[in-house]
C-alpha cells in the first residue's frame, strides 16, 4: 500500500513533493536571472547612448564618420591622379601620386604622398590612375578607386562635400 506523505510530516518526501519544491525554486531563480539580465541590458544601452553623445567618444564626429558626408569631413586629401612610385619604408610603403585634380583640399601640390602597410603596396602599382581618399587619422586605411569606380566615387564624394563642411571630425570612426 502507498504511503501518503502529504498528511504525514515525519515521512520522507516523495517524488511528487520534491518536484513541486524544485519547480518553485527554479521559477524564482529563473525570474531573478531574467530580471538581472534585462537590467544589465538596459544599463548597457543607457551607458552606450550616453557615451556615444560625449565629446570623449567623438559625439557627432564619431557618428558623422558613418555617413558619406562624414567620410569626406574626415578626409585629409581626396585627389585623383597617377601613381608615380611606391617606396618601401620598413613595414610601411610611401606612395607618391601625381595629382591631376583635387577635391579636398580644393587645390594642392602637383604630388601628394601617403603611406600604407607594406602588404598593401601592391594595390598602388606605378602608372595606375586612381582616386584616393586619405583619412586625417594615420591608422585608418586609404580608400582607392580605379576605372569606372573612380568616376562614380568622385561624383559621390563631390556631392557630399558641401554637407561635410558643416561637420567636425575629431576622432577616428
C-alpha positions in Angstrom: 0.0 0.0 0.0 1.3 3.5 -0.9 2.3 5.8 1.9 0.6 9.3 2.0 3.4 11.8 2.6 1.2 14.9 2.4 -0.5 14.1 5.7 2.5 12.6 7.5 5.0 15.2 8.5 7.6 12.6 9.5 7.5 10.8 6.2 10.2 11.3 3.6 9.1 13.5 0.7 8.0 11.6 -2.4 9.0 12.4 -5.9 5.9 14.5 -6.5 6.6 16.7 -3.4 10.3 17.1 -4.5 9.2 18.2 -8.0 6.9 20.9 -6.6 9.7 22.3 -4.4 12.3 22.3 -7.2 9.8 23.8 -9.6 9.1 26.7 -7.3 12.8 27.3 -6.8 13.5 27.1 -10.5 10.8 29.6 -11.2 12.1 32.1 -8.7 15.7 31.7 -9.8 14.7 32.0 -13.5 12.7 35.1 -12.7 15.6 36.7 -10.8 18.1 35.8 -13.6 15.8 37.3 -16.2 15.3 40.5 -14.3 19.0 40.8 -13.7 19.8 40.2 -17.4 17.2 42.7 -18.5 18.6 45.2 -16.1 22.1 44.7 -17.4 21.0 45.1 -21.0 19.1 48.3 -20.1 22.1 49.7 -18.2 24.4 48.9 -21.1 22.1 50.5 -23.6 21.8 53.7 -21.5 25.6 53.8 -21.0 26.3 53.3 -24.7 23.8 56.0 -25.7 25.3 58.4 -23.1 28.9 57.6 -24.1 28.1 58.0 -27.8 27.0 61.6 -27.3 30.0 62.7 -25.3 33.0 64.7 -26.6 35.2 61.9 -25.2 33.8 59.4 -27.7 33.7 61.9 -30.5 30.0 62.5 -30.2 28.9 64.0 -33.5 32.3 63.3 -35.1 32.2 59.6 -34.4 28.7 59.3 -35.8 29.5 61.7 -38.7 32.0 59.2 -39.9 29.2 56.7 -40.5 27.7 59.0 -43.2 29.0 59.6 -46.7 29.5 63.3 -45.8 31.3 62.3 -42.7 33.8 60.3 -44.8 34.5 63.5 -46.7 34.7 65.5 -43.5 37.3 63.1 -42.1 39.4 63.0 -45.2 42.7 65.0 -45.3 43.1 64.5 -49.0 40.8 63.4 -51.8 42.6 63.5 -55.1 42.7 61.8 -58.5 46.0 61.1 -60.3 48.5 58.6 -61.4 50.8 56.6 -59.1 54.3 57.9 -59.7 56.2 55.4 -57.4 56.0 53.4 -54.3 58.9 53.4 -51.8 59.4 50.8 -49.1 60.0 52.3 -45.6 60.3 49.5 -43.1 56.9 47.9 -42.6 55.1 50.7 -44.5 55.3 51.9 -48.1 55.2 55.5 -49.2 53.0 56.1 -52.3 53.6 59.2 -54.5 50.6 60.3 -56.6 51.0 62.7 -59.5 47.7 64.7 -58.9 45.5 65.6 -61.9 42.8 67.2 -59.7 41.9 67.7 -56.0 38.5 67.6 -54.4 39.8 68.2 -50.8 41.6 70.4 -50.4 40.4 72.4 -53.3 44.0 72.9 -54.5 47.3 71.3 -53.7 50.8 70.5 -54.9 51.4 68.5 -58.1 52.3 65.5 -56.0 50.8 64.1 -52.8 52.2 61.3 -50.7 50.6 58.9 -48.2 51.7 55.7 -46.5 50.1 52.3 -46.5 51.1 49.0 -44.8 53.8 47.3 -46.9 51.5 44.4 -47.6 49.1 46.8 -49.4 51.7 48.5 -51.6 50.7 46.1 -54.5 47.3 47.9 -54.7 49.1 51.0 -55.8 51.1 50.0 -58.9 53.2 52.5 -60.7 51.3 54.1 -63.7 47.8 53.3 -62.3 45.3 56.1 -62.5 43.2 56.3 -59.3 41.1 58.3 -56.9 42.3 58.2 -53.3 40.8 59.4 -50.1 43.3 59.7 -47.2 41.9 60.0 -43.7 43.3 62.6 -41.3 43.9 59.6 -38.9 47.1 57.8 -39.9 45.9 54.3 -38.7 42.8 54.3 -41.0 43.1 52.7 -44.4 43.5 54.7 -47.6 40.5 54.3 -49.8 41.3 53.9 -53.5 39.2 53.7 -56.6 40.1 52.8 -60.2 38.4 52.8 -63.6 34.7 53.5 -63.7 34.5 53.1 -60.0 36.7 56.2 -59.6 34.3 58.3 -61.7 31.4 57.2 -59.6 33.3 57.7 -56.3 34.4 61.2 -57.4 30.8 62.2 -58.2 29.5 60.8 -54.9 32.3 62.5 -52.8 31.8 65.8 -54.7 28.1 65.7 -53.9 28.9 65.1 -50.2 31.5 67.8 -50.0 29.1 70.7 -49.2 27.4 68.9 -46.3 30.9 67.8 -45.0 31.9 71.5 -44.5 29.5 71.8 -41.5 30.8 68.7 -39.8 33.7 68.2 -37.4 35.8 65.1 -37.3 37.9 64.9 -34.2 38.1 61.1 -33.7 38.5 58.1 -36.0 35.3 56.3 -36.8 
